[in-house]
Amino acid sequence: MRRMILILGLSVLLLATVGLLACGGNGSLTGQPRIHFDEDFVDAGIVPPGVSLNYTFNFTNEGDAPLTITDATIQVLEGC
């Protein structure tokens, strides 16, 4: 009986080790891109009508697949 429990325990440990190695060791691989922006929003203050603003949004791909941006939309919140 002890031998059976030992073999079962070692088998589970082996399977867990193989699973972690297949995932790069962190278990969080998804095969998906994941975008992360340095800032969630930008406060431009009061901007008069007709004035253009330029701002650079810094971001990184924290996923494990290539990130492709096909469209960028900016939402302007008034009165905030």
C-alpha positions as CSV (number, residue, x, y, z in Angstrom):
1,M,0.0,0.0,0.0
2,R,2.8,2.4,0.9
3,R,4.6,1.6,-2.4
4,M,1.4,2.4,-4.3
5,I,1.0,5.8,-2.5
6,L,4.6,6.6,-3.2
7,I,4.3,5.8,-6.9
8,L,1.1,7.9,-7.1
9,G,2.7,10.8,-5.3
10,L,5.8,10.7,-7.6
11,S,3.6,10.5,-10.6
12,V,1.7,13.6,-9.6
13,L,4.9,15.5,-8.9
14,L,6.3,14.5,-12.3
15,L,3.2,15.6,-14.1
16,A,3.2,19.0,-12.3
17,T,6.9,19.5,-13.2
18,V,6.3,18.6,-16.9
19,G,3.3,21.0,-17.0
20,L,5.3,23.9,-15.5
21,L,8.2,23.3,-17.9
22,A,5.8,23.3,-20.9
23,C,4.4,26.6,-19.8
24,G,7.7,28.3,-19.3
25,G,7.7,27.8,-15.6
26,N,5.1,30.5,-14.7
27,G,1.8,28.8,-15.7
28,S,0.4,32.0,-17.1
29,L,0.9,31.5,-20.9
30,T,-2.3,32.0,-22.8
31,G,-1.2,32.2,-26.5
32,Q,-2.7,35.7,-26.5
33,P,-1.3,39.3,-26.7
34,R,-2.0,41.5,-23.7
35,I,-1.5,45.3,-24.0
36,H,-0.4,47.3,-21.0
37,F,-0.4,51.1,-21.0
38,D,1.9,53.1,-18.8
39,E,-1.0,55.5,-18.1
40,D,-4.8,54.7,-18.1
41,F,-5.8,58.3,-18.9
42,V,-4.3,61.7,-19.6
43,D,-5.6,64.9,-18.0
44,A,-5.0,67.6,-20.7
45,G,-6.6,70.3,-18.6
46,I,-8.9,72.9,-20.3
47,V,-8.3,72.9,-24.0
48,P,-10.0,75.6,-26.1
49,P,-11.9,74.6,-29.2
50,G,-9.8,74.2,-32.3
51,V,-6.5,73.5,-30.4
52,S,-4.7,70.3,-31.3
53,L,-2.9,68.2,-28.8
54,N,-0.2,65.7,-29.3
55,Y,0.5,63.0,-26.8
56,T,2.5,59.8,-26.9
57,F,1.0,56.7,-25.3
58,N,3.6,54.3,-24.1
59,F,2.5,50.6,-24.0
60,T,4.0,47.1,-24.0
61,N,2.8,43.7,-25.0
62,E,2.8,41.6,-21.8
63,G,1.3,38.6,-23.5
64,D,2.9,35.7,-25.2
65,A,1.7,36.3,-28.8
66,P,2.4,39.1,-31.2
67,L,0.2,42.3,-30.6
68,T,-1.3,43.9,-33.7
69,I,-3.0,47.2,-33.5
70,T,-5.4,47.7,-36.4
71,D,-7.5,50.7,-35.2
72,A,-6.9,53.4,-32.5
73,T,-9.8,55.3,-31.0
74,I,-9.5,58.1,-28.5
75,Q,-12.4,58.9,-26.2
76,V,-12.7,62.5,-25.2
77,L,-14.5,63.1,-21.9
78,E,-15.9,66.6,-21.4
79,G,-16.5,68.2,-18.1
80,C,-14.4,65.8,-16.0
